[in-house]
Amino acid sequence: MNTKVMMIRMLLLALLSLFLQCMKEVKDPVDDSGHEPVTTLTLEFRQNGELIREVVFDDPDGPGGNDPVRFDTIFLHANQAYSVSIKLADKTKDPPVDMTPAIRQAGHQHLFFFLPASINGLQITILDTDRLGYPLGFETSWHTGPEAPQAGTLRVMLRHIAFGKSPDNPPTAGHSDIMVDFPMIIEKN
């Protein structure tokens, strides 16, 4: 065999070896989250510092398995202000894992979106920021408008934005770590 053919074969083997090594390092190119799945989302509503309501979405086996075991409706009153905190958990583990600290720590790659449908006058303001000073969404202020009764939905979505998070990211940036369309009712006082 001539030297030129042997060198080409060796080069091809080296490239193949490098390619296979790179493939081993990429487990799932779509899932760049670096954390466990989020199966449970809890909204804690406070007024004057007092916890008045918890609203929970709980799907302990994660997406694609059994139906959620708890899927609450958000009930609020018109013309009210609420402080709302979010807690996240992974219940595919025993015992369940509180995901809130890990995702807060990786906040520079995460952003909550709050998207109402058929609800008028609801204003949600993100109060907390990540280490880059960009909005995060674990802590929010909600103000309901005067219109009541109203019924609709509120999509609460945690987006994982591995590269390029900014204050202007749209709800389509990155991929969704969890997305819940909570039924929502605003009642008269």
Secondary structure as the mmCIF struct_conf table of DSSP 4:
data_model
#
loop_
_struct_conf.conf_type_id
_struct_conf.id
_struct_conf.beg_label_comp_id
_struct_conf.beg_label_asym_id
_struct_conf.beg_label_seq_id
_struct_conf.end_label_comp_id
_struct_conf.end_label_asym_id
_struct_conf.end_label_seq_id
HELX_RH_AL_P HELX_RH_AL_P1 THR A 3 GLU A 25
BEND BEND1 LYS A 27 LYS A 27
BEND BEND2 PRO A 29 VAL A 30
BEND BEND3 HIS A 35 HIS A 35
STRN STRN1 THR A 40 GLN A 47
TURN_TY1_P TURN_TY1_P1 ASN A 48 GLY A 49
STRN STRN2 GLU A 50 ASP A 58
TURN_TY1_P TURN_TY1_P2 PRO A 60 ASP A 61
TURN_TY1_P TURN_TY1_P3 PRO A 63 GLY A 64
BEND BEND4 GLY A 65 ASN A 66
HELX_LH_PP_P HELX_LH_PP_P1 ASP A 67 PRO A 68
BEND BEND5 VAL A 69 VAL A 69
STRN STRN3 ARG A 70 PHE A 71
HELX_LH_PP_P HELX_LH_PP_P2 ASP A 72 THR A 73
STRN STRN4 ILE A 74 HIS A 77
TURN_TY1_P TURN_TY1_P4 ALA A 78 ASN A 79
STRN STRN5 ALA A 81 ASP A 90
TURN_TY1_P TURN_TY1_P5 LYS A 91 THR A 92
BEND BEND6 LYS A 93 PRO A 95
STRN STRN6 VAL A 97 ASP A 98
HELX_RH_AL_P HELX_RH_AL_P2 THR A 100 GLN A 105
TURN_TY1_P TURN_TY1_P6 ALA A 106 ALA A 106
HELX_RH_3T_P HELX_RH_3T_P1 GLY A 107 GLN A 109
STRN STRN7 HIS A 110 ALA A 117
BEND BEND7 SER A 118 SER A 118
BEND BEND8 GLY A 121 GLY A 121
STRN STRN8 GLN A 123 ILE A 126
STRN STRN9 THR A 129 THR A 129
TURN_TY1_P TURN_TY1_P7 ARG A 131 LEU A 132
BEND BEND9 GLY A 133 GLY A 133
STRN STRN10 PRO A 135 PRO A 135
BEND BEND10 PHE A 138 PHE A 138
STRN STRN11 GLU A 139 HIS A 143
BEND BEND11 PRO A 146 PRO A 146
BEND BEND12 PRO A 149 PRO A 149
STRN STRN12 GLN A 150 HIS A 160
BEND BEND13 PHE A 163 PHE A 163
TURN_TY1_P TURN_TY1_P8 PRO A 167 ASP A 168
TURN_TY1_P TURN_TY1_P9 PRO A 171 THR A 172
BEND BEND14 ALA A 173 GLY A 174
STRN STRN13 HIS A 175 GLU A 187
#
